[in-house]
């Protein structure tokens, strides 16, 4: 079940008004705050397109706990507010990227 409320960063900035706005492909603010409200940058593991569907040809890198260097997982860019927030390109599972954490 998806939240019926707004998606808000730990620093108080609104990301999306609701689930439909979150998966629309355009965010109000980038999801670039860490759990301690510091500004994050770079890539983030998602494995999904902005609409929530699995990105074609990408895996979930053994539930983001590893994977071999030949396997690729879907990655987004946390500084983006367009569809690239969720999926920009595949990246090799052996790399180190951040993860988004959503709470209902």
Number of C-alpha atoms within 10 A of each C-alpha: 4 9 12 11 11 15 23 17 19 14 14 10 14 17 20 21 15 16 15 13 16 18 17 14 16 18 20 15 16 20 27 23 19 17 13 8 12 11 13 16 16 13 21 25 25 28 28 21 21 21 16 13 10 16 22 12 11 20 22 21 21 12 10 18 9 15 18 12 12 9 18 21 27 26 30 28 25 24 19 20 18 17 18 18 24 29 25 19 16 20 24 19 25 17 13 13 17 18 15 15 8 9 7 9
